[in-house]
Amino acid sequence: MAVVKTDKEKDQNENALVRTFREVRSEMKKVVWPTREETVRLTVVVVALSAVISVVLFAADSLFQLMIIGLQNAVK
């Protein structure tokens, strides 16, 4: 069964949509965007930290792999 909306309900839905877009526009005006230099600097920090963490995880994984292989050889 199809639900039929009245004109008032349609207006309320449209008003809610318009209000939402107005609020989004208002909030976007408040945003303080970073400068190009800040963006580049923070990107370098993220890439460097990602590289360091990946090396640490690789080292830990290699150590655990050697330990497991050692245990498997000890059991044989």
PQR file of N, CA, C, O and H, with PARSE charges and radii, in Angstrom:
ATOM      1  N   MET A   1       0.847  -1.173   0.000 -0.4000 1.5000
ATOM      2  CA  MET A   1       0.000   0.000   0.000 -0.0000 2.0000
ATOM      3  C   MET A   1       0.894   1.238   0.000  0.5500 1.7000
ATOM      4  O   MET A   1       1.779   1.360   0.847 -0.5500 1.4000
ATOM      5  N   ALA A   2       0.679   2.126  -0.908 -0.4000 1.5000
ATOM      6  CA  ALA A   2       1.486   3.331  -1.043 -0.0000 2.0000
ATOM      7  C   ALA A   2       1.056   4.379  -0.018  0.5500 1.7000
ATOM      8  O   ALA A   2      -0.133   4.565   0.241 -0.5500 1.4000
ATOM      9  H   ALA A   2      -0.040   2.027  -1.596  0.4000 1.0000
ATOM     10  N   VAL A   3       2.031   5.047   0.548 -0.4000 1.5000
ATOM     11  CA  VAL A   3       1.764   6.112   1.506 -0.0000 2.0000
ATOM     12  C   VAL A   3       1.711   7.424   0.733  0.5500 1.7000
ATOM     13  O   VAL A   3       2.649   7.771   0.015 -0.5500 1.4000
ATOM     14  H   VAL A   3       2.997   4.896   0.337  0.4000 1.0000
ATOM     15  N   VAL A   4       0.616   8.143   0.886 -0.4000 1.5000
ATOM     16  CA  VAL A   4       0.438   9.418   0.193 -0.0000 2.0000
ATOM     17  C   VAL A   4       0.759  10.531   1.181  0.5500 1.7000
ATOM     18  O   VAL A   4       0.176  10.603   2.263 -0.5500 1.4000
ATOM     19  H   VAL A   4      -0.146   7.861   1.469  0.4000 1.0000
ATOM     20  N   LYS A   5       1.696  11.401   0.795 -0.4000 1.5000
ATOM     21  CA  LYS A   5       2.083  12.504   1.668 -0.0000 2.0000
ATOM     22  C   LYS A   5       1.271  13.737   1.318  0.5500 1.7000
ATOM     23  O   LYS A   5       0.981  14.015   0.154 -0.5500 1.4000
ATOM     24  H   LYS A   5       2.170  11.342  -0.084  0.4000 1.0000
ATOM     25  N   THR A   6       0.920  14.455   2.350 -0.4000 1.5000
ATOM     26  CA  THR A   6       0.199  15.701   2.122 -0.0000 2.0000
ATOM     27  C   THR A   6       1.179  16.788   1.721  0.5500 1.7000
ATOM     28  O   THR A   6       2.393  16.620   1.846 -0.5500 1.4000
ATOM     29  H   THR A   6       1.155  14.229   3.295  0.4000 1.0000
ATOM     30  N   ASP A   7       0.644  17.907   1.238 -0.4000 1.5000
ATOM     31  CA  ASP A   7       1.505  19.026   0.856 -0.0000 2.0000
ATOM     32  C   ASP A   7       2.302  19.543   2.050  0.5500 1.7000
ATOM     33  O   ASP A   7       3.453  19.952   1.903 -0.5500 1.4000
ATOM     34  H   ASP A   7      -0.341  18.042   1.137  0.4000 1.0000
ATOM     35  N   LYS A   8       1.688  19.524   3.227 -0.4000 1.5000
ATOM     36  CA  LYS A   8       2.369  20.008   4.428 -0.0000 2.0000
ATOM     37  C   LYS A   8       3.568  19.124   4.764  0.5500 1.7000
ATOM     38  O   LYS A   8       4.630  19.629   5.127 -0.5500 1.4000
ATOM     39  H   LYS A   8       0.753  19.192   3.346  0.4000 1.0000
ATOM     40  N   GLU A   9       3.400  17.798   4.642 -0.4000 1.5000
ATOM     41  CA  GLU A   9       4.504  16.883   4.912 -0.0000 2.0000
ATOM     42  C   GLU A   9       5.624  17.065   3.897  0.5500 1.7000
ATOM     43  O   GLU A   9       6.801  16.992   4.250 -0.5500 1.4000
ATOM     44  H   GLU A   9       2.537  17.388   4.347  0.4000 1.0000
ATOM     45  N   LYS A  10       5.264  17.302   2.639 -0.4000 1.5000
ATOM     46  CA  LYS A  10       6.272  17.539   1.607 -0.0000 2.0000
ATOM     47  C   LYS A  10       7.042  18.814   1.907  0.5500 1.7000
ATOM     48  O   LYS A  10       8.265  18.845   1.766 -0.5500 1.4000
ATOM     49  H   LYS A  10       4.308  17.361   2.353  0.4000 1.0000
ATOM     50  N   ASP A  11       6.343  19.870   2.321 -0.4000 1.5000
ATOM     51  CA  ASP A  11       6.997  21.129   2.651 -0.0000 2.0000
ATOM     52  C   ASP A  11       7.943  20.948   3.846  0.5500 1.7000
ATOM     53  O   ASP A  11       9.039  21.508   3.858 -0.5500 1.4000
ATOM     54  H   ASP A  11       5.350  19.845   2.436  0.4000 1.0000
ATOM     55  N   GLN A  12       7.526  20.173   4.841 -0.4000 1.5000
ATOM     56  CA  GLN A  12       8.371  19.952   6.012 -0.0000 2.0000
ATOM     57  C   GLN A  12       9.641  19.204   5.632  0.5500 1.7000
ATOM     58  O   GLN A  12      10.722  19.513   6.132 -0.5500 1.4000
ATOM     59  H   GLN A  12       6.636  19.718   4.831  0.4000 1.0000
ATOM     60  N   ASN A  13       9.509  18.208   4.734 -0.4000 1.5000
ATOM     61  CA  ASN A  13      10.682  17.462   4.287 -0.0000 2.0000
ATOM     62  C   ASN A  13      11.624  18.368   3.505  0.5500 1.7000
ATOM     63  O   ASN A  13      12.839  18.304   3.691 -0.5500 1.4000
ATOM     64  H   ASN A  13       8.630  17.957   4.328  0.4000 1.0000
ATOM     65  N   GLU A  14      11.082  19.206   2.636 -0.4000 1.5000
ATOM     66  CA  GLU A  14      11.909  20.116   1.858 -0.0000 2.0000
ATOM     67  C   GLU A  14      12.563  21.150   2.768  0.5500 1.7000
ATOM     68  O   GLU A  14      13.731  21.493   2.588 -0.5500 1.4000
ATOM     69  H   GLU A  14      10.095  19.259   2.485  0.4000 1.0000
ATOM     70  N   ASN A  15      11.810  21.640   3.737 -0.4000 1.5000
ATOM     71  CA  ASN A  15      12.378  22.614   4.676 -0.0000 2.0000
ATOM     72  C   ASN A  15      13.513  21.984   5.485  0.5500 1.7000
ATOM     73  O   ASN A  15      14.519  22.641   5.755 -0.5500 1.4000
ATOM     74  H   ASN A  15      10.861  21.360   3.883  0.4000 1.0000
ATOM     75  N   ALA A  16      13.359  20.728   5.867 -0.4000 1.5000
ATOM     76  CA  ALA A  16      14.411  20.045   6.613 -0.0000 2.0000
ATOM     77  C   ALA A  16      15.656  19.898   5.750  0.5500 1.7000
ATOM     78  O   ALA A  16      16.775  20.064   6.234 -0.5500 1.4000
ATOM     79  H   ALA A  16      12.543  20.195   5.647  0.4000 1.0000
ATOM     80  N   LEU A  17      15.465  19.591   4.493 -0.4000 1.5000
ATOM     81  CA  LEU A  17      16.588  19.452   3.577 -0.0000 2.0000
ATOM     82  C   LEU A  17      17.284  20.784   3.364  0.5500 1.7000
ATOM     83  O   LEU A  17      18.512  20.855   3.398 -0.5500 1.4000
ATOM     84  H   LEU A  17      14.555  19.455   4.099  0.4000 1.0000
ATOM     85  N   VAL A  18      16.522  21.828   3.148 -0.4000 1.5000
ATOM     86  CA  VAL A  18      17.090  23.166   2.957 -0.0000 2.0000
ATOM     87  C   VAL A  18      17.819  23.604   4.223  0.5500 1.7000
ATOM     88  O   VAL A  18      18.910  24.169   4.146 -0.5500 1.4000
ATOM     89  H   VAL A  18      15.524  21.771   3.120  0.4000 1.0000
ATOM     90  N   ARG A  19      17.232  23.351   5.368 -0.4000 1.5000
ATOM     91  CA  ARG A  19      17.846  23.716   6.646 -0.0000 2.0000
ATOM     92  C   ARG A  19      19.176  22.979   6.825  0.5500 1.7000
ATOM     93  O   ARG A  19      20.164  23.558   7.277 -0.5500 1.4000
ATOM     94  H   ARG A  19      16.346  22.892   5.431  0.4000 1.0000
ATOM     95  N   THR A  20      19.184  21.712   6.469 -0.4000 1.5000
ATOM     96  CA  THR A  20      20.410  20.922   6.587 -0.0000 2.0000
ATOM     97  C   THR A  20      21.520  21.516   5.735  0.5500 1.7000
ATOM     98  O   THR A  20      22.650  21.668   6.199 -0.5500 1.4000
ATOM     99  H   THR A  20      18.382  21.241   6.101  0.4000 1.0000
ATOM    100  N   PHE A  21      21.203  21.853   4.487 -0.4000 1.5000
ATOM    101  CA  PHE A  21      22.219  22.427   3.612 -0.0000 2.0000
ATOM    102  C   PHE A  21      22.690  23.793   4.116  0.5500 1.7000
ATOM    103  O   PHE A  21      23.871  24.119   3.998 -0.5500 1.4000
ATOM    104  H   PHE A  21      20.285  21.730   4.110  0.4000 1.0000
ATOM    105  N   ARG A  22      21.798  24.576   4.665 -0.4000 1.5000
ATOM    106  CA  ARG A  22      22.187  25.871   5.225 -0.0000 2.0000
ATOM    107  C   ARG A  22      23.137  25.694   6.409  0.5500 1.7000
ATOM    108  O   ARG A  22      24.115  26.427   6.549 -0.5500 1.4000
ATOM    109  H   ARG A  22      20.838  24.311   4.761  0.4000 1.0000
ATOM    110  N   GLU A  23      22.834  24.710   7.259 -0.4000 1.5000
ATOM    111  CA  GLU A  23      23.685  24.456   8.417 -0.0000 2.0000
ATOM    112  C   GLU A  23      25.060  23.949   7.987  0.5500 1.7000
ATOM    113  O   GLU A  23      26.078  24.333   8.562 -0.5500 1.4000
ATOM    114  H   GLU A  23      22.039  24.115   7.145  0.4000 1.0000
ATOM    115  N   VAL A  24      25.082  23.096   6.986 -0.4000 1.5000
ATOM    116  CA  VAL A  24      26.359  22.596   6.485 -0.0000 2.0000
ATOM    117  C   VAL A  24      27.179  23.742   5.921  0.5500 1.7000
ATOM    118  O   VAL A  24      28.378  23.840   6.182 -0.5500 1.4000
ATOM    119  H   VAL A  24      24.255  22.784   6.518  0.4000 1.0000
ATOM    120  N   ARG A  25      26.546  24.597   5.157 -0.4000 1.5000
ATOM    121  CA  ARG A  25      27.238  25.749   4.569 -0.0000 2.0000
ATOM    122  C   ARG A  25      27.795  26.665   5.669  0.5500 1.7000
ATOM    123  O   ARG A  25      28.920  27.157   5.579 -0.5500 1.4000
ATOM    124  H   ARG A  25      25.572  24.517   4.944  0.4000 1.0000
ATOM    125  N   SER A  26      26.988  26.876   6.693 -0.4000 1.5000
ATOM    126  CA  SER A  26      27.419  27.725   7.808 -0.0000 2.0000
ATOM    127  C   SER A  26      28.623  27.114   8.526  0.5500 1.7000
ATOM    128  O   SER A  26      29.570  27.829   8.855 -0.5500 1.4000
ATOM    129  H   SER A  26      26.074  26.476   6.766  0.4000 1.0000
ATOM    130  N   GLU A  27      28.599  25.819   8.769 -0.4000 1.5000
ATOM    131  CA  GLU A  27      29.709  25.156   9.451 -0.0000 2.0000
ATOM    132  C   GLU A  27      30.965  25.146   8.590  0.5500 1.7000
ATOM    133  O   GLU A  27      32.070  25.280   9.116 -0.5500 1.4000
ATOM    134  H   GLU A  27      27.830  25.238   8.501  0.4000 1.0000
ATOM    135  N   MET A  28      30.818  24.992   7.287 -0.4000 1.5000
ATOM    136  CA  MET A  28      31.984  24.974   6.397 -0.0000 2.0000
ATOM    137  C   MET A  28      32.682  26.332   6.373  0.5500 1.7000
ATOM    138  O   MET A  28      33.890  26.399   6.145 -0.5500 1.4000
ATOM    139  H   MET A  28      29.920  24.883   6.861  0.4000 1.0000
ATOM    140  N   LYS A  29      31.944  27.405   6.603 -0.4000 1.5000
ATOM    141  CA  LYS A  29      32.551  28.733   6.655 -0.0000 2.0000
ATOM    142  C   LYS A  29      33.431  28.893   7.895  0.5500 1.7000
ATOM    143  O   LYS A  29      34.340  29.722   7.909 -0.5500 1.4000
ATOM    144  H   LYS A  29      30.963  27.350   6.788  0.4000 1.0000
ATOM    145  N   LYS A  30      33.161  28.101   8.934 -0.4000 1.5000
ATOM    146  CA  LYS A  30      33.913  28.191  10.181 -0.0000 2.0000
ATOM    147  C   LYS A  30      35.211  27.387  10.141  0.5500 1.7000
ATOM    148  O   LYS A  30      36.064  27.546  11.015 -0.5500 1.4000
ATOM    149  H   LYS A  30      32.422  27.427   8.923  0.4000 1.0000
ATOM    150  N   VAL A  31      35.365  26.533   9.144 -0.4000 1.5000
ATOM    151  CA  VAL A  31      36.531  25.652   9.070 -0.0000 2.0000
ATOM    152  C   VAL A  31      37.781  26.466   8.795  0.5500 1.7000
ATOM    153  O   VAL A  31      37.790  27.339   7.928 -0.5500 1.4000
ATOM    154  H   VAL A  31      34.672  26.404   8.434  0.4000 1.0000
ATOM    155  N   VAL A  32      38.835  26.172   9.542 -0.4000 1.5000
ATOM    156  CA  VAL A  32      40.133  26.809   9.312 -0.0000 2.0000
ATOM    157  C   VAL A  32      41.006  25.772   8.593  0.5500 1.7000
ATOM    158  O   VAL A  32      41.432  24.784   9.191 -0.5500 1.4000
ATOM    159  H   VAL A  32      38.828  25.462  10.247  0.4000 1.0000
ATOM    160  N   TRP A  33      41.261  26.011   7.317 -0.4000 1.5000
ATOM    161  CA  TRP A  33      42.027  25.073   6.513 -0.0000 2.0000
ATOM    162  C   TRP A  33      43.512  25.280   6.762  0.5500 1.7000
ATOM    163  O   TRP A  33      43.949  26.417   6.939 -0.5500 1.4000
ATOM    164  H   TRP A  33      40.914  26.813   6.831  0.4000 1.0000
ATOM    165  N   PRO A  34      44.308  24.196   6.781 -0.5600 1.5000
ATOM    166  CA  PRO A  34      45.746  24.346   6.994  0.2800 2.0000
ATOM    167  C   PRO A  34      46.425  24.967   5.773  0.5500 1.7000
ATOM    168  O   PRO A  34      45.937  24.866   4.647 -0.5500 1.4000
ATOM    169  N   THR A  35      47.552  25.605   6.028 -0.4000 1.5000
ATOM    170  CA  THR A  35      48.319  26.185   4.923 -0.0000 2.0000
ATOM    171  C   THR A  35      49.016  25.055   4.168  0.5500 1.7000
ATOM    172  O   THR A  35      49.055  23.914   4.628 -0.5500 1.4000
ATOM    173  H   THR A  35      47.949  25.687   6.943  0.4000 1.0000
ATOM    174  N   ARG A  36      49.559  25.390   3.014 -0.4000 1.5000
ATOM    175  CA  ARG A  36      50.259  24.390   2.208 -0.0000 2.0000
ATOM    176  C   ARG A  36      51.465  23.835   2.971  0.5500 1.7000
ATOM    177  O   ARG A  36      51.732  22.634   2.932 -0.5500 1.4000
ATOM    178  H   ARG A  36      49.528  26.317   2.641  0.4000 1.0000
ATOM    179  N   GLU A  37      52.184  24.710   3.657 -0.4000 1.5000
ATOM    180  CA  GLU A  37      53.356  24.285   4.411 -0.0000 2.0000
ATOM    181  C   GLU A  37      52.973  23.320   5.538  0.5500 1.7000
ATOM    182  O   GLU A  37      53.646  22.311   5.751 -0.5500 1.4000
ATOM    183  H   GLU A  37      51.967  25.685   3.688  0.4000 1.0000
ATOM    184  N   GLU A  38      51.900  23.628   6.251 -0.4000 1.5000
ATOM    185  CA  GLU A  38      51.440  22.741   7.317 -0.0000 2.0000
ATOM    186  C   GLU A  38      51.048  21.383   6.759  0.5500 1.7000
ATOM    187  O   GLU A  38      51.354  20.345   7.346 -0.5500 1.4000
ATOM    188  H   GLU A  38      51.353  24.447   6.079  0.4000 1.0000
ATOM    189  N   THR A  39      50.372  21.400   5.629 -0.4000 1.5000
ATOM    190  CA  THR A  39      49.936  20.146   5.011 -0.0000 2.0000
ATOM    191  C   THR A  39      51.130  19.299   4.614  0.5500 1.7000
ATOM    192  O   THR A  39      51.146  18.093   4.862 -0.5500 1.4000
ATOM    193  H   THR A  39      50.122  22.243   5.153  0.4000 1.0000
ATOM    194  N   VAL A  40      52.125  19.915   4.002 -0.4000 1.5000
ATOM    195  CA  VAL A  40      53.322  19.177   3.590 -0.0000 2.0000
ATOM    196  C   VAL A  40      54.056  18.640   4.813  0.5500 1.7000
ATOM    197  O   VAL A  40      54.463  17.478   4.831 -0.5500 1.4000
ATOM    198  H   VAL A  40      52.112  20.894   3.800  0.4000 1.0000
ATOM    199  N   ARG A  41      54.226  19.471   5.830 -0.4000 1.5000
ATOM    200  CA  ARG A  41      54.940  19.057   7.036 -0.0000 2.0000
ATOM    201  C   ARG A  41      54.234  17.894   7.725  0.5500 1.7000
ATOM    202  O   ARG A  41      54.878  16.917   8.108 -0.5500 1.4000
ATOM    203  H   ARG A  41      53.896  20.415   5.815  0.4000 1.0000
ATOM    204  N   LEU A  42      52.940  17.989   7.884 -0.4000 1.5000
ATOM    205  CA  LEU A  42      52.195  16.918   8.549 -0.0000 2.0000
ATOM    206  C   LEU A  42      52.169  15.643   7.715  0.5500 1.7000
ATOM    207  O   LEU A  42      52.154  14.543   8.267 -0.5500 1.4000
ATOM    208  H   LEU A  42      52.416  18.783   7.573  0.4000 1.0000
ATOM    209  N   THR A  43      52.163  15.778   6.397 -0.4000 1.5000
ATOM    210  CA  THR A  43      52.215  14.603   5.531 -0.0000 2.0000
ATOM    211  C   THR A  43      53.549  13.889   5.685  0.5500 1.7000
ATOM    212  O   THR A  43      53.598  12.660   5.736 -0.5500 1.4000
ATOM    213  H   THR A  43      52.175  16.672   5.949  0.4000 1.0000
ATOM    214  N   VAL A  44      54.628  14.656   5.758 -0.4000 1.5000
ATOM    215  CA  VAL A  44      55.958  14.062   5.965 -0.0000 2.0000
ATOM    216  C   VAL A  44      56.008  13.338   7.308  0.5500 1.7000
ATOM    217  O   VAL A  44      56.562  12.242   7.397 -0.5500 1.4000
ATOM    218  H   VAL A  44      54.589  15.655   5.716  0.4000 1.0000
ATOM    219  N   VAL A  45      55.442  13.930   8.343 -0.4000 1.5000
ATOM    220  CA  VAL A  45      55.418  13.293   9.664 -0.0000 2.0000
ATOM    221  C   VAL A  45      54.659  11.974   9.601  0.5500 1.7000
ATOM    222  O   VAL A  45      55.121  10.972  10.148 -0.5500 1.4000
ATOM    223  H   VAL A  45      54.993  14.820   8.271  0.4000 1.0000
ATOM    224  N   VAL A  46      53.517  11.958   8.950 -0.4000 1.5000
ATOM    225  CA  VAL A  46      52.707  10.738   8.856 -0.0000 2.0000
ATOM    226  C   VAL A  46      53.456   9.652   8.088  0.5500 1.7000
ATOM    227  O   VAL A  46      53.466   8.495   8.505 -0.5500 1.4000
ATOM    228  H   VAL A  46      53.143  12.772   8.505  0.4000 1.0000
ATOM    229  N   VAL A  47      54.080  10.014   6.975 -0.4000 1.5000
ATOM    230  CA  VAL A  47      54.819   9.023   6.182 -0.0000 2.0000
ATOM    231  C   VAL A  47      56.006   8.482   6.976  0.5500 1.7000
ATOM    232  O   VAL A  47      56.266   7.279   6.958 -0.5500 1.4000
ATOM    233  H   VAL A  47      54.072  10.954   6.636  0.4000 1.0000
ATOM    234  N   ALA A  48      56.729   9.365   7.673 -0.4000 1.5000
ATOM    235  CA  ALA A  48      57.885   8.931   8.460 -0.0000 2.0000
ATOM    236  C   ALA A  48      57.464   7.996   9.596  0.5500 1.7000
ATOM    237  O   ALA A  48      58.086   6.956   9.809 -0.5500 1.4000
ATOM    238  H   ALA A  48      56.518  10.342   7.687  0.4000 1.0000
ATOM    239  N   LEU A  49      56.426   8.361  10.311 -0.4000 1.5000
ATOM    240  CA  LEU A  49      55.950   7.504  11.406 -0.0000 2.0000
ATOM    241  C   LEU A  49      55.441   6.167  10.879  0.5500 1.7000
ATOM    242  O   LEU A  49      55.654   5.131  11.509 -0.5500 1.4000
ATOM    243  H   LEU A  49      55.920   9.207  10.138  0.4000 1.0000
ATOM    244  N   SER A  50      54.782   6.182   9.746 -0.4000 1.5000
ATOM    245  CA  SER A  50      54.313   4.928   9.146 -0.0000 2.0000
ATOM    246  C   SER A  50      55.483   4.029   8.784  0.5500 1.7000
ATOM    247  O   SER A  50      55.423   2.815   8.976 -0.5500 1.4000
ATOM    248  H   SER A  50      54.609   7.023   9.234  0.4000 1.0000
ATOM    249  N   ALA A  51      56.554   4.628   8.257 -0.4000 1.5000
ATOM    250  CA  ALA A  51      57.738   3.850   7.906 -0.0000 2.0000
ATOM    251  C   ALA A  51      58.387   3.250   9.155  0.5500 1.7000
ATOM    252  O   ALA A  51      58.765   2.078   9.158 -0.5500 1.4000
ATOM    253  H   ALA A  51      56.603   5.614   8.101  0.4000 1.0000
ATOM    254  N   VAL A  52      58.516   4.051  10.215 -0.4000 1.5000
ATOM    255  CA  VAL A  52      59.123   3.564  11.457 -0.0000 2.0000
ATOM    256  C   VAL A  52      58.294   2.427  12.049  0.5500 1.7000
ATOM    257  O   VAL A  52      58.845   1.401  12.446 -0.5500 1.4000
ATOM    258  H   VAL A  52      58.208   5.003  10.213  0.4000 1.0000
ATOM    259  N   ILE A  53      57.005   2.600  12.108 -0.4000 1.5000
ATOM    260  CA  ILE A  53      56.131   1.559  12.670 -0.0000 2.0000
ATOM    261  C   ILE A  53      56.186   0.294  11.832  0.5500 1.7000
ATOM    262  O   ILE A  53      56.166  -0.809  12.379 -0.5500 1.4000
ATOM    263  H   ILE A  53      56.557   3.434  11.786  0.4000 1.0000
ATOM    264  N   SER A  54      56.254   0.434  10.510 -0.4000 1.5000
ATOM    265  CA  SER A  54      56.320  -0.754   9.657 -0.0000 2.0000
ATOM    266  C   SER A  54      57.629  -1.510   9.875  0.5500 1.7000
ATOM    267  O   SER A  54      57.640  -2.740   9.844 -0.5500 1.4000
ATOM    268  H   SER A  54      56.270   1.329  10.066  0.4000 1.0000
ATOM    269  N   VAL A  55      58.734  -0.790  10.097 -0.4000 1.5000
ATOM    270  CA  VAL A  55      60.015  -1.452  10.373 -0.0000 2.0000
ATOM    271  C   VAL A  55      59.958  -2.184  11.712  0.5500 1.7000
ATOM    272  O   VAL A  55      60.436  -3.312  11.821 -0.5500 1.4000
ATOM    273  H   VAL A  55      58.725   0.210  10.122  0.4000 1.0000
ATOM    274  N   VAL A  56      59.381  -1.554  12.721 -0.4000 1.5000
ATOM    275  CA  VAL A  56      59.253  -2.196  14.042 -0.0000 2.0000
ATOM    276  C   VAL A  56      58.382  -3.447  13.943  0.5500 1.7000
ATOM    277  O   VAL A  56      58.730  -4.484  14.508 -0.5500 1.4000
ATOM    278  H   VAL A  56      58.993  -0.637  12.632  0.4000 1.0000
ATOM    279  N   LEU A  57      57.268  -3.365  13.242 -0.4000 1.5000
ATOM    280  CA  LEU A  57      56.395  -4.535  13.091 -0.0000 2.0000
ATOM    281  C   LEU A  57      57.076  -5.638  12.290  0.5500 1.7000
ATOM    282  O   LEU A  57      56.913  -6.818  12.600 -0.5500 1.4000
ATOM    283  H   LEU A  57      56.986  -2.523  12.783  0.4000 1.0000
ATOM    284  N   PHE A  58      57.838  -5.267  11.265 -0.4000 1.5000
ATOM    285  CA  PHE A  58      58.577  -6.267  10.485 -0.0000 2.0000
ATOM    286  C   PHE A  58      59.590  -6.982  11.371  0.5500 1.7000
ATOM    287  O   PHE A  58      59.724  -8.204  11.308 -0.5500 1.4000
ATOM    288  H   PHE A  58      57.971  -4.308  11.013  0.4000 1.0000
ATOM    289  N   ALA A  59      60.303  -6.218  12.197 -0.4000 1.5000
ATOM    290  CA  ALA A  59      61.294  -6.816  13.089 -0.0000 2.0000
ATOM    291  C   ALA A  59      60.631  -7.763  14.090  0.5500 1.7000
ATOM    292  O   ALA A  59      61.129  -8.863  14.332 -0.5500 1.4000
ATOM    293  H   ALA A  59      60.194  -5.225  12.248  0.4000 1.0000
ATOM    294  N   ALA A  60      59.520  -7.340  14.663 -0.4000 1.5000
ATOM    295  CA  ALA A  60      58.810  -8.187  15.626 -0.0000 2.0000
ATOM    296  C   ALA A  60      58.291  -9.452  14.936  0.5500 1.7000
ATOM    297  O   ALA A  60      58.391 -10.545  15.492 -0.5500 1.4000
ATOM    298  H   ALA A  60      59.115  -6.447  14.467  0.4000 1.0000
ATOM    299  N   ASP A  61      57.746  -9.309  13.746 -0.4000 1.5000
ATOM    300  CA  ASP A  61      57.231 -10.461  13.003 -0.0000 2.0000
ATOM    301  C   ASP A  61      58.361 -11.427  12.674  0.5500 1.7000
ATOM    302  O   ASP A  61      58.190 -12.641  12.788 -0.5500 1.4000
ATOM    303  H   ASP A  61      57.665  -8.420  13.294  0.4000 1.0000
ATOM    304  N   SER A  62      59.507 -10.902  12.270 -0.4000 1.5000
ATOM    305  CA  SER A  62      60.654 -11.760  11.947 -0.0000 2.0000
ATOM    306  C   SER A  62      61.138 -12.502  13.186  0.5500 1.7000
ATOM    307  O   SER A  62      61.464 -13.687  13.113 -0.5500 1.4000
ATOM    308  H   SER A  62      59.645  -9.916  12.177  0.4000 1.0000
ATOM    309  N   LEU A  63      61.186 -11.815  14.318 -0.4000 1.5000
ATOM    310  CA  LEU A  63      61.604 -12.438  15.571 -0.0000 2.0000
ATOM    311  C   LEU A  63      60.650 -13.572  15.955  0.5500 1.7000
ATOM    312  O   LEU A  63      61.092 -14.667  16.301 -0.5500 1.4000
ATOM    313  H   LEU A  63      60.921 -10.853  14.378  0.4000 1.0000
ATOM    314  N   PHE A  64      59.361 -13.312  15.896 -0.4000 1.5000
ATOM    315  CA  PHE A  64      58.386 -14.348  16.238 -0.0000 2.0000
ATOM    316  C   PHE A  64      58.453 -15.518  15.256  0.5500 1.7000
ATOM    317  O   PHE A  64      58.276 -16.672  15.647 -0.5500 1.4000
ATOM    318  H   PHE A  64      59.002 -12.422  15.615  0.4000 1.0000
ATOM    319  N   GLN A  65      58.704 -15.225  14.004 -0.4000 1.5000
ATOM    320  CA  GLN A  65      58.820 -16.293  13.014 -0.0000 2.0000
ATOM    321  C   GLN A  65      60.022 -17.182  13.338  0.5500 1.7000
ATOM    322  O   GLN A  65      59.925 -18.407  13.280 -0.5500 1.4000
ATOM    323  H   GLN A  65      58.848 -14.288  13.686  0.4000 1.0000
ATOM    324  N   LEU A  66      61.143 -16.567  13.677 -0.4000 1.5000
ATOM    325  CA  LEU A  66      62.329 -17.348  14.053 -0.0000 2.0000
ATOM    326  C   LEU A  66      62.066 -18.185  15.308  0.5500 1.7000
ATOM    327  O   LEU A  66      62.508 -19.331  15.397 -0.5500 1.4000
ATOM    328  H   LEU A  66      61.222 -15.572  13.725  0.4000 1.0000
ATOM    329  N   MET A  67      61.351 -17.614  16.268 -0.4000 1.5000
ATOM    330  CA  MET A  67      61.032 -18.351  17.489 -0.0000 2.0000
ATOM    331  C   MET A  67      60.146 -19.555  17.188  0.5500 1.7000
ATOM    332  O   MET A  67      60.362 -20.636  17.736 -0.5500 1.4000
ATOM    333  H   MET A  67      60.992 -16.683  16.196  0.4000 1.0000
ATOM    334  N   ILE A  68      59.165 -19.380  16.335 -0.4000 1.5000
ATOM    335  CA  ILE A  68      58.258 -20.487  15.999 -0.0000 2.0000
ATOM    336  C   ILE A  68      59.004 -21.568  15.230  0.5500 1.7000
ATOM    337  O   ILE A  68      58.808 -22.757  15.480 -0.5500 1.4000
ATOM    338  H   ILE A  68      58.990 -18.502  15.890  0.4000 1.0000
ATOM    339  N   ILE A  69      59.857 -21.160  14.296 -0.4000 1.5000
ATOM    340  CA  ILE A  69      60.636 -22.143  13.541 -0.0000 2.0000
ATOM    341  C   ILE A  69      61.560 -22.909  14.495  0.5500 1.7000
ATOM    342  O   ILE A  69      61.719 -24.124  14.377 -0.5500 1.4000
ATOM    343  H   ILE A  69      60.016 -20.194  14.093  0.4000 1.0000
ATOM    344  N   GLY A  70      62.163 -22.185  15.436 -0.4000 1.5000
ATOM    345  CA  GLY A  70      63.017 -22.844  16.434 -0.0000 2.0000
ATOM    346  C   GLY A  70      62.246 -23.853  17.272  0.5500 1.7000
ATOM    347  O   GLY A  70      62.741 -24.948  17.536 -0.5500 1.4000
ATOM    348  H   GLY A  70      62.034 -21.198  15.532  0.4000 1.0000
ATOM    349  N   LEU A  71      61.037 -23.493  17.691 -0.4000 1.5000
ATOM    350  CA  LEU A  71      60.201 -24.437  18.460 -0.0000 2.0000
ATOM    351  C   LEU A  71      59.794 -25.634  17.634  0.5500 1.7000
ATOM    352  O   LEU A  71      59.781 -26.758  18.135 -0.5500 1.4000
ATOM    353  H   LEU A  71      60.635 -22.603  17.476  0.4000 1.0000
ATOM    354  N   GLN A  72      59.456 -25.409  16.362 -0.4000 1.5000
ATOM    355  CA  GLN A  72      59.071 -26.526  15.500 -0.0000 2.0000
ATOM    356  C   GLN A  72      60.236 -27.467  15.285  0.5500 1.7000
ATOM    357  O   GLN A  72      60.053 -28.684  15.262 -0.5500 1.4000
ATOM    358  H   GLN A  72      59.466 -24.496  15.955  0.4000 1.0000
ATOM    359  N   ASN A  73      61.447 -26.917  15.126 -0.4000 1.5000
ATOM    360  CA  ASN A  73      62.620 -27.778  14.947 -0.0000 2.0000
ATOM    361  C   ASN A  73      62.957 -28.517  16.231  0.5500 1.7000
ATOM    362  O   ASN A  73      63.457 -29.640  16.179 -0.5500 1.4000
ATOM    363  H   ASN A  73      61.596 -25.928  15.146  0.4000 1.0000
ATOM    364  N   ALA A  74      62.695 -27.913  17.379 -0.4000 1.5000
ATOM    365  CA  ALA A  74      62.985 -28.562  18.650 -0.0000 2.0000
ATOM    366  C   ALA A  74      62.057 -29.749  18.884  0.5500 1.7000
ATOM    367  O   ALA A  74      62.451 -30.736  19.506 -0.5500 1.4000
ATOM    368  H   ALA A  74      62.289 -27.000  17.422  0.4000 1.0000
ATOM    369  N   VAL A  75      60.833 -29.654  18.390 -0.4000 1.5000
ATOM    370  CA  VAL A  75      59.857 -30.724  18.591 -0.0000 2.0000
ATOM    371  C   VAL A  75      60.139 -31.903  17.683  0.5500 1.7000
ATOM    372  O   VAL A  75      59.849 -33.042  18.047 -0.5500 1.4000
ATOM    373  H   VAL A  75      60.513 -28.852  17.885  0.4000 1.0000
ATOM    374  N   LYS A  76      60.701 -31.655  16.503 -0.4000 1.5000
ATOM    375  CA  LYS A  76      60.954 -32.760  15.543 -0.0000 2.0000
ATOM    376  C   LYS A  76      61.936 -33.683  16.049  0.5500 1.7000
ATOM    377  O   LYS A  76      62.266 -34.662  15.380 -0.5500 1.4000
ATOM    378  H   LYS A  76      60.937 -30.729  16.207  0.4000 1.0000
TER
END
